[in-house]
């Protein structure tokens, strides 16, 4: 039973364009959401997060949007760069300020940015 | 800071053998997590510790899996006996207020 779903296994975009990665969740107790980026042969690294009290968080080229009513979040990367090519994991926690506690991850989306 | 250190990086073993994966968390982090990554299931939480005490092991697949954290600087995940379906990448992560840091993982292949 996947509580965090990333329905697109892969996404391919042109350099300079926008990348949009999507994530859906089913557990209404989740109140903190994160995106991790993973390169081959490395562990996932934290990218950006959002609390359920917000609907948007921005950090440079990366923006995460949260739609609580739809139980949906998305990660926007603008402009996309070849170095952004990686697997992106969506994760969720049911503890407030939940980065300390256990995270439930999606299966990941492989983003390929073509030069 | 060397980050979260996992060993070995790769392990190939025969079915039925015991496998031990090791993790050294970041000093000062009071949470330690073991995750398994497979194509089918993505990143699954197996078990996590807080201050060396196991808090939730509901993700451990079966009795063949066990994990220990004898002190704040070391944890092991043991599989005995190993089976081909255990083949995966196993990640250790540690956490403090500022979020998870993952190790580079151990790629386990059971033949």
Boltz contact constraints between the chains, C-beta under 6 A:
constraints:
  - contact:
      token1: [A, 42]
      token2: [B, 104]
      max_distance: 6.0
  - contact:
      token1: [A, 43]
      token2: [B, 91]
      max_distance: 6.0
  - contact:
      token1: [A, 43]
      token2: [B, 102]
      max_distance: 6.0
  - contact:
      token1: [A, 43]
      token2: [B, 103]
      max_distance: 6.0
  - contact:
      token1: [A, 43]
      token2: [B, 104]
      max_distance: 6.0
  - contact:
      token1: [A, 43]
      token2: [B, 105]
      max_distance: 6.0
  - contact:
      token1: [A, 44]
      token2: [B, 102]
      max_distance: 6.0
  - contact:
      token1: [A, 46]
      token2: [B, 99]
      max_distance: 6.0
  - contact:
      token1: [A, 99]
      token2: [B, 99]
      max_distance: 6.0
  - contact:
      token1: [A, 100]
      token2: [B, 31]
      max_distance: 6.0
  - contact:
      token1: [A, 100]
      token2: [B, 95]
      max_distance: 6.0
  - contact:
      token1: [A, 102]
      token2: [B, 45]
      max_distance: 6.0
  - contact:
      token1: [A, 102]
      token2: [B, 48]
      max_distance: 6.0
  - contact:
      token1: [A, 105]
      token2: [B, 42]
      max_distance: 6.0
  - contact:
      token1: [A, 105]
      token2: [B, 43]
      max_distance: 6.0
  - contact:
      token1: [A, 107]
      token2: [B, 42]
      max_distance: 6.0
  - contact:
      token1: [A, 108]
      token2: [B, 42]
      max_distance: 6.0
